[in-house]
Amino acid sequence: MSFQILNDEIRFVRAGEVVRISACGKDCIRFQASPSGKILDQDWTLMPGKAEAKAWEEENRAVLETGAMRAELYRNGKTVYYRNGEKILEEKSELTFDAGFRNYRNKASDLWSVRITFEPNEKEHFYGLGHEANNCFDLKGCTVDLRHLNAKCAIPFVYSSLGYGFLWNQPSTGRCELACNRTRWTSDSTRQVDYVVIGGGPKEVAGTLADLTGHAPEMPQWATGFWQCKLRYETQDQLLEVARKYKELGIPLSVIVIDYFHWTEQGDYKFDPKYWPDPKKMTEELHEMGIKLMVSMWPTINEHSENYRHMMENNMLIRTVSGSNRVFEFYGPQAEIDPTNPETRAFVWNRLKENYIDNGVDCLWFDEAEPEIHPEHFDNLILSLGNGSEVGLVYPYYYAQLVYDGMKEMGRDDIVTLSRCAYLGAQKFGSLVWSGDIPSTFQSLMAQIQSGLNMSVCGIPWWTTDIGGFYGGDIESDEFRELIVRWFQYGVFCPVMRLHGSRNGHDRTRDILEPTGGDNEIWSFGDRDFPILKDLIMLRERLRPYIQKHMAVASKTGVPVMRPMFFDYPEDETCYTLGDEYMFGDDILFAPIARQGQTKRSVYLPEGEWVFARNHETYKGGAWYELTAELDEFIAFVRKGADVLSAFPVE
């Protein structure tokens, strides 16, 4: 076994493994190791940068330093990381006599399952890993599968309260264990171990993560208002009737959405002319009212589609190792497009442009972007980029790139694509991620609050939920009418405020393939709720300059608009425990009500002085307060002296 210092990098060779340790950005150390005898240039979605570093050999180890970060690699294979001289991460031996660092098991050819284990720290807290409704904010003690599902977006990145971020640079399926006895990352199928340790506080790490994976663009101003959506508007007349009513009532509407099965066949990417006879005329009327139009598409395609034969014969569809390539059943067997193939992206974009964008559609909604397959056997999928078990997590990244590249080629910069999933770097393509098909319950609302905060840590600042939840909501019930108000209050203080759901009361009387659900406009939930919801939309309107300002900050710095309290108060240990209140921009602290019948809750205010938005009374920070919020009230504080207080007038 031997060390080699080359170009301020550490190279290490021993029986069965080669290792490279290098600097790849500000306070960033990248670790790569392979059992095959060579390190591959597989950056995936990572964009490593240049960074000053120095490396040397001493005694029984090699050392690399860059900025405040230091890595030490010992002859037995163990790696230890320090920040400002403090140990933050240390590999854990799996065998006696301090041996057994990194485990490899060959799968096929040059593919391996790998795992790497680190020592635990009982005082350490972890956040990130995308969104999943697991009712956990601090992920210490959790085991999380690294695979995408409906309502689960796996982003292999965590931030540690010890002052570092850990990026697992593997788009493979796998597992992350943040256990009490160890921290372990596992890849089901890869060619090498590859991860990055980023030193810094929350905001510094967020900035470096954006540098490494891409900065989100500035969200276009039209996207920061209220979005109206339901499952589903069946016809052009139905959609326009709703848009006109919002206009007549004087309620600002930024975006209205056409959901699935508006098409002729899955994979045709066009309006069914029977129900949508004049899309161009429809979009022109919407634009005259100041409303943008979003249209849904799925990655599914059936053999009746006019595009199926061409895409199949040109390898533009996901194939399978065994069995049929039709891996999804919805009104018959469906195949899935393969956006990791650049030819697929070009072909599908041309169809989308011709049938939607050229008819005035402003933006697209990419549903089922995981992709959704049943059963969830990623190792049975063959994509252009590789086997699904090796590259499956990166699918939504290329799916988002499909639209981004096409829009850019048109000269468009106002690119927003609603997506049910994402991967590291998708933010640079204008991906707005939503949390999937979630239940309409108070428990679900609480889980979304925690999920959204963990997602915000992962470098993807555009995130939202279906206000009211997606399924199970009875618009005639008192429980749901209470829930929709509380969820609307939360929606005001989300990056995007979007009402959506499949409400009870489907109309199945007409001869139509996929009928509409119950009503889902703000006048649908009773006379008590309507003025409350209208006032919340008007509040969102007043907040839009503030939101736009912080969207620009997110684009420039990587610091998300909606973020955990510890982002702004990293030295306050209490803030690492707060999963049900958060900062919305620099100056607003929001504490949602998320339990049925609840009108009181405790709120922690960090250091400083805070003005209660409802009555403009000043509260001292560094303390807990018991506060009341009736159904038509919410709990928000504004940092004293901040201009945004004017958005909350006192009646």
Secondary structure as UniProt FT lines:
FT   STRAND          2..6
FT   TURN            7..8
FT   STRAND          9..14
FT   TURN            15..16
FT   STRAND          17..25
FT   TURN            26..27
FT   STRAND          28..34
FT   TURN            35..36
FT   TURN            44..45
FT   STRAND          54..58
FT   TURN            59..60
FT   STRAND          61..66
FT   TURN            67..68
FT   STRAND          69..74
FT   TURN            75..76
FT   STRAND          79..83
FT   TURN            84..85
FT   STRAND          86..91
FT   TURN            96..98
FT   STRAND          103..108
FT   TURN            109..110
FT   STRAND          111..118
FT   TURN            122..123
FT   STRAND          126..128
FT   STRAND          131..132
FT   TURN            140..141
FT   STRAND          143..146
FT   TURN            150..151
FT   STRAND          152..153
FT   STRAND          157..160
FT   TURN            161..163
FT   STRAND          164..168
FT   STRAND          174..178
FT   STRAND          183..190
FT   STRAND          193..199
FT   HELIX           202..213
FT   HELIX           221..224
FT   STRAND          226..228
FT   HELIX           236..248
FT   TURN            249..250
FT   STRAND          255..258
FT   TURN            266..268
FT   TURN            273..275
FT   HELIX           279..288
FT   TURN            289..290
FT   STRAND          292..297
FT   STRAND          300..301
FT   TURN            303..304
FT   TURN            306..307
FT   HELIX           308..313
FT   TURN            314..315
FT   STRAND          319..320
FT   STRAND          328..329
FT   STRAND          333..337
FT   TURN            339..340
FT   HELIX           342..355
FT   HELIX           357..359
FT   STRAND          363..366
FT   TURN            369..371
FT   HELIX           378..380
FT   STRAND          381..383
FT   TURN            384..385
FT   STRAND          386..387
FT   HELIX           388..391
FT   HELIX           392..394
FT   HELIX           395..410
FT   STRAND          417..419
FT   TURN            424..425
FT   HELIX           426..429
FT   STRAND          431..434
FT   HELIX           442..456
FT   TURN            457..459
FT   STRAND          463..464
FT   STRAND          471..473
FT   TURN            475..476
FT   HELIX           478..492
FT   STRAND          497..499
FT   STRAND          502..503
FT   HELIX           522..524
FT   TURN            527..528
FT   HELIX           529..557
FT   STRAND          562..563
FT   HELIX           565..568
FT   TURN            570..571
FT   HELIX           573..577
FT   STRAND          582..584
FT   TURN            585..587
FT   STRAND          588..590
FT   TURN            596..597
FT   STRAND          600..605
FT   STRAND          609..612
FT   TURN            613..615
FT   STRAND          618..620
FT   STRAND          623..628
FT   TURN            631..632
FT   STRAND          636..639
FT   TURN            640..641
FT   HELIX           643..647
//
